[in-house]
Amino acid sequence: MSLFRLDASILPASSASRSLADLVEAEWTASHPDSAVTRRDLAADPVPATAWADAVTGGFVEEAQRTPAQVEARALATTFADELIAADALLFAVPLYNYGVSQHFKTWFDLAYTDPRIDPQGTALRGKPATLVTVLGGNYAPGTPKEGWDHSTGWLRRVLEDVWGLDLRVVQRPFTLVGVNPALDAFADTARELKENAESDAVAFGRELAARRGEVA
Ligand SMILES: Cc1cc2nc3c(=O)[nH]c(=O)nc-3n(C[C@H](O)[C@H](O)[C@H](O)COP(=O)(O)O)c2cc1C
């Protein structure tokens, strides 16, 4: 049994997404104490911004005609896809940055998505159990002043759930900047409740992730 875990927080020492992913991982490990965990930390080891274009353009020419950069980028895409395909369950921890998806995650996804096993025609990840942990400094829920400004969570759901076909659960914790940004002090009670809800989801989905392993189509 194996778990693949990806982290995208650029501030690992204080990371709320990492803490929640730790809860998910702990439940997995409690059920599968001897299972391997493959880790990819996109902040510590970012994917080069040029890799995706190299992998795509490398696909338009014969193997012998590829540049060294194109060969390297395609090999990295193969490694990313291998990691996802080999794992029994997947865990992604991805914060909201600048109202959109983490550039580290997008760069990783785009490159992985060039591998034919998991590209638009690929089916290798269909039905694989997965948990997405996502955290937001603010709160963009219906009725809030910036409702709709979270352009990350929806996209993450689309590509993980609909494009790759993962059997996905989502843990979301908004308002992580309450207690950090004094302008948000009035929301302390709401933020505490949202944190507790996210922690309880993380534990429940971690248990479920461990139980769902092996049901891949
Ligand atoms: C450079 C930067 C940009 C951010 N942009 C946003 C944003 O647009 N909206 C938001 O709600 N939070 C934003 N945040 C806050 C993060 O989403 C929040 O701090 C989150 O907890 C970060 O994830 P982590 O705790 O796992 O590191 C930003 C944080 C950083 C460092």
The ligand as a Gaussian input file, in Angstrom:
#p B3LYP/6-31G(d) Opt

LIG

0 1
 C        1.857000      35.574000      -1.343000
 C        0.548000      35.204000      -0.736000
 C       -0.624000      35.484000      -1.405000
 C       -1.850000      35.165000      -0.818000
 N       -2.990000      35.465000      -1.493000
 C       -4.190000      35.212000      -0.903000
 C       -5.402000      35.547000      -1.541000
 O       -5.449000      36.036000      -2.660000
 N       -6.553000      35.318000      -0.887000
 C       -6.575000      34.720000       0.342000
 O       -7.660000      34.494000       0.871000
 N       -5.442000      34.378000       0.963000
 C       -4.248000      34.620000       0.375000
 N       -3.104000      34.295000       1.008000
 C       -3.196000      33.668000       2.325000
 C       -3.013000      32.179000       2.236000
 O       -4.021000      31.551000       1.469000
 C       -3.047000      31.629000       3.661000
 O       -2.036000      32.251000       4.422000
 C       -2.890000      30.129000       3.696000
 O       -3.018000      29.709000       5.038000
 C       -1.542000      29.708000       3.130000
 O       -1.388000      28.317000       3.178000
 P       -0.447000      27.634000       4.250000
 O       -0.925000      28.085000       5.614000
 O       -0.621000      26.180000       4.054000
 O        0.953000      28.096000       3.977000
 C       -1.886000      34.552000       0.450000
 C       -0.688000      34.249000       1.094000
 C        0.516000      34.553000       0.524000
 C        1.778000      34.209000       1.246000

